[in-house]
């Protein structure tokens, strides 16, 4: 059984854009992140990204996780630990 799900990008049919309103901004970020993390796209991108770009992406993700998740939430939602 898989632990991860990416259903939003498969079912979202509304506007993808930024700056209109908070709900659209939130949905756009989720949509873009799910598209970005697609295995076949990442296989191409990871080889083309510079060391600096890889570090920037990693640091941004880590910063957001540390800022907005408790230790327990980090283990539950990000690491998917039981």
PDB file of N, CA, C and O in Angstrom:
ATOM      1  N   UNK A   1       0.833  -1.180   0.000  1.00  0.00           N
ATOM      2  CA  UNK A   1       0.000   0.000   0.000  1.00  0.00           C
ATOM      3  C   UNK A   1       0.888   1.259   0.000  1.00  0.00           C
ATOM      4  O   UNK A   1       1.841   1.348   0.774  1.00  0.00           O
ATOM      5  N   UNK A   2       0.579   2.200  -0.847  1.00  0.00           N
ATOM      6  CA  UNK A   2       1.358   3.430  -0.903  1.00  0.00           C
ATOM      7  C   UNK A   2       0.942   4.380   0.209  1.00  0.00           C
ATOM      8  O   UNK A   2      -0.212   4.391   0.636  1.00  0.00           O
ATOM      9  N   UNK A   3       1.900   5.178   0.672  1.00  0.00           N
ATOM     10  CA  UNK A   3       1.639   6.135   1.734  1.00  0.00           C
ATOM     11  C   UNK A   3       1.337   7.532   1.194  1.00  0.00           C
ATOM     12  O   UNK A   3       0.739   8.351   1.893  1.00  0.00           O
ATOM     13  N   UNK A   4       1.740   7.803  -0.022  1.00  0.00           N
ATOM     14  CA  UNK A   4       1.587   9.143  -0.573  1.00  0.00           C
ATOM     15  C   UNK A   4       0.426   9.202  -1.552  1.00  0.00           C
ATOM     16  O   UNK A   4       0.095   8.219  -2.214  1.00  0.00           O
ATOM     17  N   UNK A   5      -0.181  10.375  -1.626  1.00  0.00           N
ATOM     18  CA  UNK A   5      -1.275  10.563  -2.573  1.00  0.00           C
ATOM     19  C   UNK A   5      -1.101  11.895  -3.288  1.00  0.00           C
ATOM     20  O   UNK A   5      -0.652  12.879  -2.700  1.00  0.00           O
ATOM     21  N   UNK A   6      -1.455  11.908  -4.536  1.00  0.00           N
ATOM     22  CA  UNK A   6      -1.374  13.115  -5.354  1.00  0.00           C
ATOM     23  C   UNK A   6      -2.655  13.244  -6.163  1.00  0.00           C
ATOM     24  O   UNK A   6      -2.617  13.392  -7.385  1.00  0.00           O
ATOM     25  N   UNK A   7      -3.768  13.189  -5.487  1.00  0.00           N
ATOM     26  CA  UNK A   7      -5.058  13.199  -6.163  1.00  0.00           C
ATOM     27  C   UNK A   7      -5.511  14.583  -6.588  1.00  0.00           C
ATOM     28  O   UNK A   7      -6.232  14.723  -7.576  1.00  0.00           O
ATOM     29  N   UNK A   8      -5.102  15.596  -5.862  1.00  0.00           N
ATOM     30  CA  UNK A   8      -5.566  16.950  -6.140  1.00  0.00           C
ATOM     31  C   UNK A   8      -5.294  17.342  -7.590  1.00  0.00           C
ATOM     32  O   UNK A   8      -6.186  17.835  -8.279  1.00  0.00           O
ATOM     33  N   UNK A   9      -4.083  17.128  -8.045  1.00  0.00           N
ATOM     34  CA  UNK A   9      -3.695  17.517  -9.396  1.00  0.00           C
ATOM     35  C   UNK A   9      -4.505  16.768 -10.455  1.00  0.00           C
ATOM     36  O   UNK A   9      -4.679  17.263 -11.569  1.00  0.00           O
ATOM     37  N   UNK A  10      -4.990  15.599 -10.117  1.00  0.00           N
ATOM     38  CA  UNK A  10      -5.775  14.797 -11.058  1.00  0.00           C
ATOM     39  C   UNK A  10      -7.230  15.249 -11.149  1.00  0.00           C
ATOM     40  O   UNK A  10      -7.903  14.990 -12.146  1.00  0.00           O
ATOM     41  N   UNK A  11      -7.708  15.919 -10.116  1.00  0.00           N
ATOM     42  CA  UNK A  11      -9.130  16.265 -10.073  1.00  0.00           C
ATOM     43  C   UNK A  11      -9.415  17.757 -10.121  1.00  0.00           C
ATOM     44  O   UNK A  11     -10.558  18.154 -10.346  1.00  0.00           O
ATOM     45  N   UNK A  12      -8.410  18.586  -9.916  1.00  0.00           N
ATOM     46  CA  UNK A  12      -8.612  20.039  -9.865  1.00  0.00           C
ATOM     47  C   UNK A  12      -8.863  20.577 -11.267  1.00  0.00           C
ATOM     48  O   UNK A  12      -8.079  20.337 -12.185  1.00  0.00           O
ATOM     49  N   UNK A  13      -9.967  21.311 -11.423  1.00  0.00           N
ATOM     50  CA  UNK A  13     -10.347  21.823 -12.737  1.00  0.00           C
ATOM     51  C   UNK A  13     -10.517  23.338 -12.766  1.00  0.00           C
ATOM     52  O   UNK A  13     -10.945  23.892 -13.779  1.00  0.00           O
ATOM     53  N   UNK A  14     -10.190  24.005 -11.678  1.00  0.00           N
ATOM     54  CA  UNK A  14     -10.384  25.444 -11.612  1.00  0.00           C
ATOM     55  C   UNK A  14      -9.122  26.185 -12.058  1.00  0.00           C
ATOM     56  O   UNK A  14      -8.182  25.583 -12.577  1.00  0.00           O
ATOM     57  N   UNK A  15      -9.120  27.477 -11.848  1.00  0.00           N
ATOM     58  CA  UNK A  15      -8.041  28.355 -12.272  1.00  0.00           C
ATOM     59  C   UNK A  15      -6.704  28.000 -11.622  1.00  0.00           C
ATOM     60  O   UNK A  15      -6.629  27.752 -10.418  1.00  0.00           O
ATOM     61  N   UNK A  16      -5.665  27.980 -12.431  1.00  0.00           N
ATOM     62  CA  UNK A  16      -4.302  27.863 -11.933  1.00  0.00           C
ATOM     63  C   UNK A  16      -3.649  29.210 -12.214  1.00  0.00           C
ATOM     64  O   UNK A  16      -3.324  29.535 -13.357  1.00  0.00           O
ATOM     65  N   UNK A  17      -3.466  29.974 -11.168  1.00  0.00           N
ATOM     66  CA  UNK A  17      -2.902  31.307 -11.289  1.00  0.00           C
ATOM     67  C   UNK A  17      -2.667  31.863  -9.903  1.00  0.00           C
ATOM     68  O   UNK A  17      -3.116  31.290  -8.910  1.00  0.00           O
ATOM     69  N   UNK A  18      -1.966  32.973  -9.835  1.00  0.00           N
ATOM     70  CA  UNK A  18      -1.610  33.491  -8.523  1.00  0.00           C
ATOM     71  C   UNK A  18      -1.986  34.959  -8.415  1.00  0.00           C
ATOM     72  O   UNK A  18      -1.818  35.725  -9.364  1.00  0.00           O
ATOM     73  N   UNK A  19      -2.503  35.348  -7.237  1.00  0.00           N
ATOM     74  CA  UNK A  19      -2.791  36.739  -6.955  1.00  0.00           C
ATOM     75  C   UNK A  19      -4.249  37.130  -7.008  1.00  0.00           C
ATOM     76  O   UNK A  19      -4.585  38.268  -6.679  1.00  0.00           O
ATOM     77  N   UNK A  20      -5.121  36.237  -7.407  1.00  0.00           N
ATOM     78  CA  UNK A  20      -6.548  36.558  -7.494  1.00  0.00           C
ATOM     79  C   UNK A  20      -7.198  36.566  -6.119  1.00  0.00           C
ATOM     80  O   UNK A  20      -7.854  37.533  -5.733  1.00  0.00           O
ATOM     81  N   UNK A  21      -7.006  35.468  -5.383  1.00  0.00           N
ATOM     82  CA  UNK A  21      -7.537  35.353  -4.024  1.00  0.00           C
ATOM     83  C   UNK A  21      -6.806  34.222  -3.303  1.00  0.00           C
ATOM     84  O   UNK A  21      -6.108  33.422  -3.926  1.00  0.00           O
ATOM     85  N   UNK A  22      -6.975  34.170  -2.006  1.00  0.00           N
ATOM     86  CA  UNK A  22      -6.240  33.194  -1.184  1.00  0.00           C
ATOM     87  C   UNK A  22      -6.546  31.757  -1.595  1.00  0.00           C
ATOM     88  O   UNK A  22      -5.628  30.945  -1.707  1.00  0.00           O
ATOM     89  N   UNK A  23      -7.810  31.429  -1.820  1.00  0.00           N
ATOM     90  CA  UNK A  23      -8.176  30.055  -2.173  1.00  0.00           C
ATOM     91  C   UNK A  23      -7.519  29.619  -3.484  1.00  0.00           C
ATOM     92  O   UNK A  23      -6.992  28.511  -3.578  1.00  0.00           O
ATOM     93  N   UNK A  24      -7.550  30.479  -4.479  1.00  0.00           N
ATOM     94  CA  UNK A  24      -6.914  30.143  -5.755  1.00  0.00           C
ATOM     95  C   UNK A  24      -5.401  30.033  -5.591  1.00  0.00           C
ATOM     96  O   UNK A  24      -4.776  29.153  -6.183  1.00  0.00           O
ATOM     97  N   UNK A  25      -4.809  30.924  -4.790  1.00  0.00           N
ATOM     98  CA  UNK A  25      -3.370  30.852  -4.520  1.00  0.00           C
ATOM     99  C   UNK A  25      -3.008  29.521  -3.868  1.00  0.00           C
ATOM    100  O   UNK A  25      -2.048  28.870  -4.277  1.00  0.00           O
ATOM    101  N   UNK A  26      -3.770  29.117  -2.860  1.00  0.00           N
ATOM    102  CA  UNK A  26      -3.517  27.841  -2.175  1.00  0.00           C
ATOM    103  C   UNK A  26      -3.626  26.679  -3.149  1.00  0.00           C
ATOM    104  O   UNK A  26      -2.752  25.813  -3.191  1.00  0.00           O
ATOM    105  N   UNK A  27      -4.696  26.659  -3.931  1.00  0.00           N
ATOM    106  CA  UNK A  27      -4.911  25.573  -4.893  1.00  0.00           C
ATOM    107  C   UNK A  27      -3.817  25.548  -5.955  1.00  0.00           C
ATOM    108  O   UNK A  27      -3.387  24.476  -6.381  1.00  0.00           O
ATOM    109  N   UNK A  28      -3.373  26.711  -6.377  1.00  0.00           N
ATOM    110  CA  UNK A  28      -2.319  26.796  -7.382  1.00  0.00           C
ATOM    111  C   UNK A  28      -1.006  26.245  -6.849  1.00  0.00           C
ATOM    112  O   UNK A  28      -0.291  25.544  -7.566  1.00  0.00           O
ATOM    113  N   UNK A  29      -0.684  26.552  -5.607  1.00  0.00           N
ATOM    114  CA  UNK A  29       0.550  26.031  -5.010  1.00  0.00           C
ATOM    115  C   UNK A  29       0.492  24.510  -4.906  1.00  0.00           C
ATOM    116  O   UNK A  29       1.460  23.831  -5.249  1.00  0.00           O
ATOM    117  N   UNK A  30      -0.626  23.971  -4.439  1.00  0.00           N
ATOM    118  CA  UNK A  30      -0.772  22.511  -4.345  1.00  0.00           C
ATOM    119  C   UNK A  30      -0.648  21.887  -5.730  1.00  0.00           C
ATOM    120  O   UNK A  30       0.077  20.909  -5.915  1.00  0.00           O
ATOM    121  N   UNK A  31      -1.350  22.447  -6.688  1.00  0.00           N
ATOM    122  CA  UNK A  31      -1.312  21.946  -8.070  1.00  0.00           C
ATOM    123  C   UNK A  31       0.124  21.941  -8.614  1.00  0.00           C
ATOM    124  O   UNK A  31       0.592  20.937  -9.150  1.00  0.00           O
ATOM    125  N   UNK A  32       0.809  23.073  -8.466  1.00  0.00           N
ATOM    126  CA  UNK A  32       2.176  23.185  -8.997  1.00  0.00           C
ATOM    127  C   UNK A  32       3.148  22.243  -8.297  1.00  0.00           C
ATOM    128  O   UNK A  32       4.002  21.639  -8.946  1.00  0.00           O
ATOM    129  N   UNK A  33       3.025  22.115  -6.978  1.00  0.00           N
ATOM    130  CA  UNK A  33       3.918  21.214  -6.253  1.00  0.00           C
ATOM    131  C   UNK A  33       3.693  19.763  -6.650  1.00  0.00           C
ATOM    132  O   UNK A  33       4.648  18.996  -6.775  1.00  0.00           O
ATOM    133  N   UNK A  34       2.440  19.384  -6.848  1.00  0.00           N
ATOM    134  CA  UNK A  34       2.176  18.010  -7.253  1.00  0.00           C
ATOM    135  C   UNK A  34       2.664  17.755  -8.674  1.00  0.00           C
ATOM    136  O   UNK A  34       3.196  16.682  -8.959  1.00  0.00           O
ATOM    137  N   UNK A  35       2.493  18.714  -9.558  1.00  0.00           N
ATOM    138  CA  UNK A  35       3.023  18.566 -10.916  1.00  0.00           C
ATOM    139  C   UNK A  35       4.555  18.504 -10.884  1.00  0.00           C
ATOM    140  O   UNK A  35       5.167  17.685 -11.570  1.00  0.00           O
ATOM    141  N   UNK A  36       5.158  19.376 -10.085  1.00  0.00           N
ATOM    142  CA  UNK A  36       6.617  19.461  -9.981  1.00  0.00           C
ATOM    143  C   UNK A  36       7.215  18.166  -9.450  1.00  0.00           C
ATOM    144  O   UNK A  36       8.287  17.754  -9.891  1.00  0.00           O
ATOM    145  N   UNK A  37       6.538  17.525  -8.514  1.00  0.00           N
ATOM    146  CA  UNK A  37       7.098  16.328  -7.882  1.00  0.00           C
ATOM    147  C   UNK A  37       6.819  15.034  -8.647  1.00  0.00           C
ATOM    148  O   UNK A  37       7.178  13.953  -8.180  1.00  0.00           O
ATOM    149  N   UNK A  38       6.198  15.132  -9.791  1.00  0.00           N
ATOM    150  CA  UNK A  38       5.949  13.953 -10.620  1.00  0.00           C
ATOM    151  C   UNK A  38       7.270  13.231 -10.903  1.00  0.00           C
ATOM    152  O   UNK A  38       8.259  13.863 -11.272  1.00  0.00           O
ATOM    153  N   UNK A  39       7.281  11.936 -10.732  1.00  0.00           N
ATOM    154  CA  UNK A  39       8.512  11.154 -10.867  1.00  0.00           C
ATOM    155  C   UNK A  39       9.209  11.354 -12.214  1.00  0.00           C
ATOM    156  O   UNK A  39      10.426  11.530 -12.258  1.00  0.00           O
ATOM    157  N   UNK A  40       8.458  11.330 -13.299  1.00  0.00           N
ATOM    158  CA  UNK A  40       9.105  11.453 -14.612  1.00  0.00           C
ATOM    159  C   UNK A  40       9.669  12.854 -14.831  1.00  0.00           C
ATOM    160  O   UNK A  40      10.730  12.997 -15.439  1.00  0.00           O
ATOM    161  N   UNK A  41       8.985  13.886 -14.351  1.00  0.00           N
ATOM    162  CA  UNK A  41       9.511  15.244 -14.463  1.00  0.00           C
ATOM    163  C   UNK A  41      10.751  15.407 -13.602  1.00  0.00           C
ATOM    164  O   UNK A  41      11.741  15.986 -14.049  1.00  0.00           O
ATOM    165  N   UNK A  42      10.713  14.910 -12.381  1.00  0.00           N
ATOM    166  CA  UNK A  42      11.866  15.048 -11.488  1.00  0.00           C
ATOM    167  C   UNK A  42      13.075  14.282 -12.003  1.00  0.00           C
ATOM    168  O   UNK A  42      14.212  14.691 -11.770  1.00  0.00           O
ATOM    169  N   UNK A  43      12.845  13.188 -12.692  1.00  0.00           N
ATOM    170  CA  UNK A  43      13.957  12.430 -13.275  1.00  0.00           C
ATOM    171  C   UNK A  43      14.733  13.295 -14.258  1.00  0.00           C
ATOM    172  O   UNK A  43      15.959  13.214 -14.332  1.00  0.00           O
ATOM    173  N   UNK A  44      14.018  14.118 -15.011  1.00  0.00           N
ATOM    174  CA  UNK A  44      14.656  15.021 -15.960  1.00  0.00           C
ATOM    175  C   UNK A  44      15.274  16.214 -15.234  1.00  0.00           C
ATOM    176  O   UNK A  44      16.443  16.537 -15.444  1.00  0.00           O
ATOM    177  N   UNK A  45      14.489  16.863 -14.383  1.00  0.00           N
ATOM    178  CA  UNK A  45      14.940  18.096 -13.733  1.00  0.00           C
ATOM    179  C   UNK A  45      16.132  17.906 -12.804  1.00  0.00           C
ATOM    180  O   UNK A  45      17.057  18.718 -12.809  1.00  0.00           O
ATOM    181  N   UNK A  46      16.118  16.851 -12.015  1.00  0.00           N
ATOM    182  CA  UNK A  46      17.183  16.686 -11.015  1.00  0.00           C
ATOM    183  C   UNK A  46      18.557  16.602 -11.646  1.00  0.00           C
ATOM    184  O   UNK A  46      19.546  17.011 -11.038  1.00  0.00           O
ATOM    185  N   UNK A  47      18.630  16.086 -12.837  1.00  0.00           N
ATOM    186  CA  UNK A  47      19.906  15.978 -13.532  1.00  0.00           C
ATOM    187  C   UNK A  47      20.355  17.311 -14.123  1.00  0.00           C
ATOM    188  O   UNK A  47      21.546  17.522 -14.354  1.00  0.00           O
ATOM    189  N   UNK A  48      19.409  18.202 -14.363  1.00  0.00           N
ATOM    190  CA  UNK A  48      19.714  19.484 -14.997  1.00  0.00           C
ATOM    191  C   UNK A  48      19.888  20.626 -14.009  1.00  0.00           C
ATOM    192  O   UNK A  48      20.475  21.656 -14.340  1.00  0.00           O
ATOM    193  N   UNK A  49      19.381  20.444 -12.801  1.00  0.00           N
ATOM    194  CA  UNK A  49      19.488  21.495 -11.796  1.00  0.00           C
ATOM    195  C   UNK A  49      20.921  21.597 -11.294  1.00  0.00           C
ATOM    196  O   UNK A  49      21.620  20.594 -11.150  1.00  0.00           O
ATOM    197  N   UNK A  50      21.339  22.817 -11.032  1.00  0.00           N
ATOM    198  CA  UNK A  50      22.669  23.024 -10.469  1.00  0.00           C
ATOM    199  C   UNK A  50      22.668  22.598  -9.001  1.00  0.00           C
ATOM    200  O   UNK A  50      21.611  22.399  -8.402  1.00  0.00           O
ATOM    201  N   UNK A  51      23.846  22.463  -8.441  1.00  0.00           N
ATOM    202  CA  UNK A  51      23.963  22.155  -7.017  1.00  0.00           C
ATOM    203  C   UNK A  51      23.256  23.227  -6.198  1.00  0.00           C
ATOM    204  O   UNK A  51      22.582  22.921  -5.214  1.00  0.00           O
ATOM    205  N   UNK A  52      23.408  24.464  -6.601  1.00  0.00           N
ATOM    206  CA  UNK A  52      22.781  25.587  -5.901  1.00  0.00           C
ATOM    207  C   UNK A  52      21.252  25.500  -5.981  1.00  0.00           C
ATOM    208  O   UNK A  52      20.571  25.743  -4.985  1.00  0.00           O
ATOM    209  N   UNK A  53      20.719  25.163  -7.127  1.00  0.00           N
ATOM    210  CA  UNK A  53      19.267  25.034  -7.279  1.00  0.00           C
ATOM    211  C   UNK A  53      18.721  23.893  -6.425  1.00  0.00           C
ATOM    212  O   UNK A  53      17.678  24.034  -5.786  1.00  0.00           O
ATOM    213  N   UNK A  54      19.423  22.771  -6.415  1.00  0.00           N
ATOM    214  CA  UNK A  54      19.008  21.655  -5.569  1.00  0.00           C
ATOM    215  C   UNK A  54      18.978  22.076  -4.102  1.00  0.00           C
ATOM    216  O   UNK A  54      18.039  21.759  -3.371  1.00  0.00           O
ATOM    217  N   UNK A  55      20.012  22.789  -3.687  1.00  0.00           N
ATOM    218  CA  UNK A  55      20.085  23.258  -2.305  1.00  0.00           C
ATOM    219  C   UNK A  55      18.969  24.250  -1.992  1.00  0.00           C
ATOM    220  O   UNK A  55      18.382  24.195  -0.912  1.00  0.00           O
ATOM    221  N   UNK A  56      18.675  25.143  -2.911  1.00  0.00           N
ATOM    222  CA  UNK A  56      17.604  26.132  -2.706  1.00  0.00           C
ATOM    223  C   UNK A  56      16.250  25.458  -2.517  1.00  0.00           C
ATOM    224  O   UNK A  56      15.489  25.829  -1.623  1.00  0.00           O
ATOM    225  N   UNK A  57      15.953  24.478  -3.347  1.00  0.00           N
ATOM    226  CA  UNK A  57      14.678  23.757  -3.230  1.00  0.00           C
ATOM    227  C   UNK A  57      14.609  23.032  -1.891  1.00  0.00           C
ATOM    228  O   UNK A  57      13.601  23.102  -1.188  1.00  0.00           O
ATOM    229  N   UNK A  58      15.690  22.335  -1.545  1.00  0.00           N
ATOM    230  CA  UNK A  58      15.731  21.610  -0.279  1.00  0.00           C
ATOM    231  C   UNK A  58      15.559  22.552   0.908  1.00  0.00           C
ATOM    232  O   UNK A  58      14.793  22.266   1.828  1.00  0.00           O
ATOM    233  N   UNK A  59      16.274  23.674   0.886  1.00  0.00           N
ATOM    234  CA  UNK A  59      16.201  24.627   1.995  1.00  0.00           C
ATOM    235  C   UNK A  59      14.818  25.257   2.117  1.00  0.00           C
ATOM    236  O   UNK A  59      14.339  25.468   3.232  1.00  0.00           O
ATOM    237  N   UNK A  60      14.170  25.561   1.001  1.00  0.00           N
ATOM    238  CA  UNK A  60      12.820  26.128   1.053  1.00  0.00           C
ATOM    239  C   UNK A  60      11.840  25.138   1.671  1.00  0.00           C
ATOM    240  O   UNK A  60      11.046  25.501   2.539  1.00  0.00           O
ATOM    241  N   UNK A  61      11.896  23.900   1.225  1.00  0.00           N
ATOM    242  CA  UNK A  61      10.999  22.875   1.766  1.00  0.00           C
ATOM    243  C   UNK A  61      11.240  22.691   3.258  1.00  0.00           C
ATOM    244  O   UNK A  61      10.294  22.651   4.045  1.00  0.00           O
ATOM    245  N   UNK A  62      12.486  22.582   3.638  1.00  0.00           N
ATOM    246  CA  UNK A  62      12.834  22.402   5.051  1.00  0.00           C
ATOM    247  C   UNK A  62      12.373  23.586   5.892  1.00  0.00           C
ATOM    248  O   UNK A  62      11.829  23.394   6.979  1.00  0.00           O
ATOM    249  N   UNK A  63      12.581  24.791   5.409  1.00  0.00           N
ATOM    250  CA  UNK A  63      12.166  26.006   6.120  1.00  0.00           C
ATOM    251  C   UNK A  63      10.656  26.023   6.349  1.00  0.00           C
ATOM    252  O   UNK A  63      10.203  26.321   7.454  1.00  0.00           O
ATOM    253  N   UNK A  64       9.882  25.707   5.324  1.00  0.00           N
ATOM    254  CA  UNK A  64       8.419  25.705   5.438  1.00  0.00           C
ATOM    255  C   UNK A  64       7.959  24.626   6.411  1.00  0.00           C
ATOM    256  O   UNK A  64       7.076  24.868   7.234  1.00  0.00           O
ATOM    257  N   UNK A  65       8.545  23.454   6.322  1.00  0.00           N
ATOM    258  CA  UNK A  65       8.165  22.364   7.227  1.00  0.00           C
ATOM    259  C   UNK A  65       8.456  22.730   8.673  1.00  0.00           C
ATOM    260  O   UNK A  65       7.610  22.531   9.545  1.00  0.00           O
ATOM    261  N   UNK A  66       9.643  23.262   8.935  1.00  0.00           N
ATOM    262  CA  UNK A  66      10.026  23.632  10.307  1.00  0.00           C
ATOM    263  C   UNK A  66       9.147  24.736  10.862  1.00  0.00           C
ATOM    264  O   UNK A  66       8.827  24.746  12.051  1.00  0.00           O
ATOM    265  N   UNK A  67       8.756  25.668  10.003  1.00  0.00           N
ATOM    266  CA  UNK A  67       7.963  26.818  10.448  1.00  0.00           C
ATOM    267  C   UNK A  67       6.514  26.450  10.757  1.00  0.00           C
ATOM    268  O   UNK A  67       5.914  27.011  11.675  1.00  0.00           O
ATOM    269  N   UNK A  68       5.954  25.523  10.006  1.00  0.00           N
ATOM    270  CA  UNK A  68       4.513  25.297  10.079  1.00  0.00           C
ATOM    271  C   UNK A  68       4.076  23.954  10.653  1.00  0.00           C
ATOM    272  O   UNK A  68       2.881  23.735  10.851  1.00  0.00           O
ATOM    273  N   UNK A  69       5.013  23.055  10.923  1.00  0.00           N
ATOM    274  CA  UNK A  69       4.642  21.753  11.486  1.00  0.00           C
ATOM    275  C   UNK A  69       5.299  21.552  12.842  1.00  0.00           C
ATOM    276  O   UNK A  69       6.449  21.933  13.062  1.00  0.00           O
ATOM    277  N   UNK A  70       4.549  20.952  13.735  1.00  0.00           N
ATOM    278  CA  UNK A  70       5.142  20.508  14.994  1.00  0.00           C
ATOM    279  C   UNK A  70       5.971  19.262  14.697  1.00  0.00           C
ATOM    280  O   UNK A  70       5.888  18.695  13.608  1.00  0.00           O
ATOM    281  N   UNK A  71       6.758  18.849  15.662  1.00  0.00           N
ATOM    282  CA  UNK A  71       7.557  17.628  15.499  1.00  0.00           C
ATOM    283  C   UNK A  71       6.653  16.429  15.190  1.00  0.00           C
ATOM    284  O   UNK A  71       6.954  15.616  14.317  1.00  0.00           O
ATOM    285  N   UNK A  72       5.555  16.339  15.914  1.00  0.00           N
ATOM    286  CA  UNK A  72       4.606  15.234  15.712  1.00  0.00           C
ATOM    287  C   UNK A  72       3.993  15.295  14.310  1.00  0.00           C
ATOM    288  O   UNK A  72       3.890  14.268  13.639  1.00  0.00           O
ATOM    289  N   UNK A  73       3.591  16.472  13.869  1.00  0.00           N
ATOM    290  CA  UNK A  73       3.013  16.625  12.530  1.00  0.00           C
ATOM    291  C   UNK A  73       4.033  16.301  11.449  1.00  0.00           C
ATOM    292  O   UNK A  73       3.698  15.696  10.430  1.00  0.00           O
ATOM    293  N   UNK A  74       5.268  16.701  11.671  1.00  0.00           N
ATOM    294  CA  UNK A  74       6.339  16.388  10.722  1.00  0.00           C
ATOM    295  C   UNK A  74       6.445  14.879  10.523  1.00  0.00           C
ATOM    296  O   UNK A  74       6.531  14.408   9.389  1.00  0.00           O
ATOM    297  N   UNK A  75       6.440  14.133  11.597  1.00  0.00           N
ATOM    298  CA  UNK A  75       6.548  12.671  11.505  1.00  0.00           C
ATOM    299  C   UNK A  75       5.290  12.056  10.900  1.00  0.00           C
ATOM    300  O   UNK A  75       5.365  11.099  10.129  1.00  0.00           O
ATOM    301  N   UNK A  76       4.150  12.607  11.250  1.00  0.00           N
ATOM    302  CA  UNK A  76       2.884  12.055  10.759  1.00  0.00           C
ATOM    303  C   UNK A  76       2.632  12.388   9.292  1.00  0.00           C
ATOM    304  O   UNK A  76       2.343  11.495   8.495  1.00  0.00           O
ATOM    305  N   UNK A  77       2.739  13.668   8.929  1.00  0.00           N
ATOM    306  CA  UNK A  77       2.334  14.102   7.591  1.00  0.00           C
ATOM    307  C   UNK A  77       3.456  14.094   6.555  1.00  0.00           C
ATOM    308  O   UNK A  77       3.212  13.808   5.382  1.00  0.00           O
ATOM    309  N   UNK A  78       4.664  14.400   6.968  1.00  0.00           N
ATOM    310  CA  UNK A  78       5.766  14.452   6.012  1.00  0.00           C
ATOM    311  C   UNK A  78       6.494  13.104   5.910  1.00  0.00           C
ATOM    312  O   UNK A  78       6.682  12.572   4.817  1.00  0.00           O
ATOM    313  N   UNK A  79       6.892  12.573   7.043  1.00  0.00           N
ATOM    314  CA  UNK A  79       7.597  11.282   7.021  1.00  0.00           C
ATOM    315  C   UNK A  79       6.656  10.094   6.878  1.00  0.00           C
ATOM    316  O   UNK A  79       7.087   8.995   6.529  1.00  0.00           O
ATOM    317  N   UNK A  80       5.376  10.313   7.145  1.00  0.00           N
ATOM    318  CA  UNK A  80       4.356   9.261   7.032  1.00  0.00           C
ATOM    319  C   UNK A  80       4.633   8.092   7.965  1.00  0.00           C
ATOM    320  O   UNK A  80       4.411   6.933   7.615  1.00  0.00           O
ATOM    321  N   UNK A  81       5.121   8.413   9.157  1.00  0.00           N
ATOM    322  CA  UNK A  81       5.373   7.379  10.147  1.00  0.00           C
ATOM    323  C   UNK A  81       4.083   7.046  10.879  1.00  0.00           C
ATOM    324  O   UNK A  81       3.240   7.911  11.117  1.00  0.00           O
ATOM    325  N   UNK A  82       3.953   5.806  11.222  1.00  0.00           N
ATOM    326  CA  UNK A  82       2.748   5.363  11.964  1.00  0.00           C
ATOM    327  C   UNK A  82       2.810   5.793  13.402  1.00  0.00           C
ATOM    328  O   UNK A  82       1.891   5.511  14.171  1.00  0.00           O
TER     329      UNK A  82
END
